[in-house]
């Protein structure tokens, strides 16, 4: 294990370790205007949602590590107190990256990156017409975390109007996580395309799982079952009864043959297959059956 005191390494190295470890990070494609009404557009991956009531988004245009200068977005946020946060999908990721170029003050990144400026309803900054979701925001506060290079500046934004491209919505009018096709930031030059690696994990909110601590030690010490497998086993409300186990083997002849083999590895491999198919009840019946 490599253990590091952050005070003993440079800001640049801290930046690399933090961004390489904390990801994927959503991207706030922030549109602002300066006091002269000139538009600015820049992406920030220090970003997330922090409240639904009131609806609050927070992003951080950090001070540059190399020379301790600040970004135009930060200056505009403090001066005008308004921003539009546009969500980035795969269709616009290359244009978004181009907009991150450090152009001179007053240069319009909408034009440089080939985006369409769409008038907002309640704030002055423009929306990115090509973005699938656009949040018009009033800035409640800007919290400066430090005065040295690399220090963040938390821009706390209250959403006052939301806009959604209808093509990304499902039949119920909510966002379809496959259709929105979001991208997120990783370390270095790396990004990830969210819908290429999505998987579902049922939330343990509607029921009280028995917990991994209630799993017999011979199962917990399995050389086959992983931590994820144990998590699924621990997320059942109750263990199957003996009559349920017997009924299962009367119906599933393949499982009965595996049980007859008496081979713990084969039994655990089959249980793992059941878990991969989201059938924890079958896995438990196999694991608890008397050989």
C-alpha positions in Angstrom: 0.0 0.0 0.0 1.4 3.4 -1.0 0.7 5.9 1.8 1.2 9.6 1.1 1.0 12.7 3.3 -0.6 15.2 0.9 1.5 18.0 2.5 4.7 16.3 1.4 3.9 16.2 -2.4 3.4 19.0 -4.9 0.0 20.5 -5.8 0.4 18.9 -9.3 0.9 15.4 -7.9 -2.0 15.8 -5.4 -4.2 16.9 -8.3 -3.2 13.8 -10.3 -3.8 11.4 -7.4 -7.2 13.0 -6.5 -8.6 13.1 -10.0 -7.3 9.6 -10.8 -9.0 8.2 -7.8 -12.2 10.2 -7.6 -14.2 9.4 -10.7 -16.1 9.3 -12.9 -17.0 12.9 -12.3 -20.0 14.6 -13.9 -19.3 17.7 -16.0 -20.8 21.1 -15.5 -20.7 22.9 -18.8 -21.0 26.3 -17.3 -22.3 29.3 -19.4 -21.8 32.7 -17.9 -21.6 36.4 -19.0 -19.3 39.1 -17.8 -20.3 42.5 -16.6 -20.2 43.8 -20.2 -22.6 41.1 -21.4 -19.9 39.0 -23.2 -20.6 35.2 -23.1 -18.3 32.6 -21.7 -18.5 28.8 -21.8 -16.3 26.3 -19.9 -16.5 22.8 -18.5 -15.8 21.8 -14.9 -15.6 18.3 -13.5 -15.6 19.4 -9.8 -19.4 19.2 -9.9 -22.5 17.5 -8.5 -26.1 17.9 -7.2 -26.4 18.6 -3.5 -30.1 19.3 -2.8 -33.5 18.8 -4.3 -35.4 21.2 -2.1 -34.2 23.7 -2.8 -32.6 22.4 -6.1 -28.9 23.1 -5.6 -26.0 22.3 -7.9 -22.4 23.1 -6.9 -19.3 23.3 -9.2 -15.8 24.6 -8.6 -13.7 26.6 -11.0 -10.4 26.1 -9.2 -7.4 28.4 -9.2 -4.8 27.4 -11.7 -2.0 25.4 -10.1 0.8 26.6 -12.4 0.4 30.4 -11.9 -2.5 30.8 -9.3 -4.7 32.8 -11.8 -8.5 32.4 -11.7 -10.9 31.5 -14.5 -13.3 33.8 -16.3 -16.2 31.6 -15.1 -15.2 32.3 -11.5 -15.0 36.1 -12.1 -18.3 36.1 -14.0 -20.1 34.1 -11.3 -19.0 36.5 -8.6 -19.9 39.6 -10.7 -23.3 38.6 -12.2 -24.6 35.8 -9.9 -26.1 33.8 -12.7 -25.1 30.7 -14.6 -26.5 28.0 -16.9 -25.2 24.5 -16.2 -25.5 22.4 -19.4 -25.1 18.6 -19.2 -22.6 17.0 -21.6 -23.5 13.9 -23.6 -21.4 11.9 -26.0 -22.6 13.8 -29.1 -20.9 17.0 -27.9 -17.9 15.8 -25.9 -15.3 16.8 -28.5 -16.8 20.3 -28.8 -17.0 20.6 -25.0 -13.3 19.7 -24.8 -12.5 22.4 -27.4 -14.4 25.0 -25.3 -12.1 24.3 -22.4 -9.2 26.0 -24.3 -8.0 29.0 -22.4 -8.9 31.7 -24.9 -8.4 35.3 -24.1 -10.9 37.3 -22.1 -13.9 38.2 -24.2 -13.5 35.4 -26.7 -16.8 33.6 -27.3 -16.3 29.9 -26.7 -19.8 29.2 -28.1 -18.4 30.3 -31.5 -15.0 28.7 -31.1 -16.5 25.3 -30.3 -19.4 25.6 -32.7 -22.3 25.7 -30.3 -25.6 27.5 -30.7 -26.4 30.2 -28.1 -30.0 29.7 -26.9 -31.7 32.5 -25.0 -32.5 31.6 -21.4 -35.9 32.4 -19.8 -35.0 33.6 -16.4 -31.2 34.4 -16.4 -28.9 36.3 -18.8 -26.3 33.6 -19.7 -27.2 31.6 -22.8 -28.0 27.9 -22.9 -26.1 25.4 -25.1 -28.8 24.4 -27.6 -27.1 21.1 -28.3 -27.0 20.0 -24.6 -29.7 17.5 -23.7 -30.3 19.1 -20.3 -29.9 22.8 -19.3 -30.3 24.3 -15.8 -30.8 28.0 -15.5 -29.4 29.0 -12.1 -29.1 31.9 -9.7 -25.8 31.8 -7.7 -26.5 31.8 -4.0 -22.8 32.0 -2.9 -19.2 31.6 -3.9 -17.1 30.0 -1.2 -13.3 30.4 -1.7 -11.4 27.4 -0.3 -8.0 29.0 -0.4 -5.8 31.6 -2.0 -3.0 29.4 -3.4 -2.8 27.6 -6.8 -5.1 24.6 -6.9 -7.6 26.0 -4.4 -11.2 25.4 -5.3 -14.1 28.0 -5.4 -17.4 26.5 -4.6 -20.1 28.1 -6.8 -23.5 27.3 -5.1 -26.3 27.5 -7.7 -30.0 27.3 -7.2 -31.9 25.9 -10.2 -34.7 28.3 -11.2 -35.6 26.6 -14.5 -34.9 23.2 -16.1 -34.9 22.3 -19.8 -34.9 18.7 -21.2 -34.6 17.5 -24.7 -37.7 15.3 -25.1 -35.8 12.7 -27.1 -34.0 11.6 -23.9 -37.2 11.0 -21.9 -39.0 7.7 -21.2 -42.7 7.0 -21.4 -43.3 8.5 -18.0 -41.5 11.7 -18.8 -38.4 11.0 -16.8 -34.8 10.8 -18.1 -33.9 7.5 -19.7 -30.4 6.8 -18.5 -29.5 5.0 -21.8 -30.9 7.8 -24.1 -29.2 10.7 -22.3 -25.8 9.1 -23.1 -23.8 11.1 -20.6 -20.0 11.3 -20.4 -17.9 11.8 -17.3 -14.4 12.8 -16.5 -11.7 10.4 -15.3 -8.0 11.1 -14.6 -5.6 12.5 -17.2 -7.1 12.8 -20.6 -9.6 10.0 -19.9 -13.4 10.1 -20.1 -16.0 7.5 -19.7 -19.3 7.0 -21.6 -21.9 6.2 -18.9 -24.4 4.0 -20.8 -21.7 1.7 -22.1 -21.1 0.4 -18.6 -24.3 0.8 -16.6 -25.7 -1.9 -14.4 -28.5 -2.0 -11.8 -28.1 -2.5 -8.1 -31.4 -2.8 -6.2 -31.5 -0.3 -3.3 -31.9 -1.9 0.1 -34.3 0.8 1.2 -37.7 -1.1 0.9 -36.6 -4.1 3.0 -34.2 -5.0 5.8 -31.5 -7.4 4.6 -30.2 -10.0 7.0 -26.6 -8.7 6.5 -23.3 -10.4 5.6 -22.7 -11.0 9.3 -25.6 -13.5 9.3 -24.1 -15.6 6.5 -22.5 -18.9 7.7 -18.7 -18.8 7.9 -18.2 -21.6 5.5 -20.0 -19.5 2.8 -18.2 -16.2 3.8 -14.8 -17.9 3.5 -15.6 -19.3 0.0 -12.8 -19.1 -2.5 -15.4 -18.6 -5.2 -17.9 -16.1 -3.9 -16.9 -12.5 -4.1 -17.7 -9.5 -1.9 -20.4 -8.5 -4.4 -21.9 -12.1 -4.1 -21.9 -11.9 -0.3 -23.6 -8.5 -0.6 -26.4 -10.0 -2.7 -26.8 -12.9 -0.2 -26.9 -10.5 2.7 -29.6 -8.4 1.0 -32.4 -11.0 1.4 -35.1 -10.5 4.1 -35.1 -14.1 5.3 -33.4 -17.4 4.7 -35.5 -20.1 2.9 -37.3 -22.7 4.9 -36.4 -26.4 4.7 -39.6 -27.3 2.8 -38.8 -24.5 0.3 -35.3 -26.0 -0.2 -36.6 -29.5 -0.8 -39.2 -28.2 -3.3 -36.5 -26.4 -5.2 -34.4 -29.6 -5.7 -37.5 -31.5 -6.8 -38.0 -29.0 -9.6 -34.3 -28.2 -10.5 -32.6 -31.5 -11.4 -29.4 -29.8 -12.5 -29.0 -28.2 -9.1 -29.8 -31.5 -7.5 -26.9 -33.2 -9.5 -24.5 -30.5 -8.5 -25.5 -30.9 -4.8 -25.0 -34.7 -5.1 -21.4 -34.1 -6.2 -20.6 -32.8 -2.8 -18.0 -30.5 -4.4 -18.0 -27.1 -2.5 -16.4 -25.3 -5.5 -19.0 -26.6 -8.0 -21.8 -25.7 -5.5 -20.5 -22.2 -5.0 -19.9 -21.7 -8.7 -23.5 -22.6 -9.4 -24.7 -20.3 -6.6 -22.6 -17.5 -8.1 -24.4 -18.1 -11.5 -27.8 -17.7 -9.7 -26.6 -14.4 -8.2 -25.4 -13.1 -11.5 -29.0 -13.7 -12.8 -30.4 -11.9 -9.7 -31.8 -15.1 -8.2 -30.5 -14.9 -4.7 -33.3 -17.2 -3.4 -32.0 -20.1 -5.6 -28.4 -19.4 -4.5 -29.4 -19.6 -0.8 -31.4 -22.9 -1.4 -28.3 -24.5 -3.0 -25.9 -23.2 -0.4 -28.0 -24.3 2.6 -29.0 -27.7 1.3 -27.8 -30.7 3.1 -25.5 -32.8 0.9 
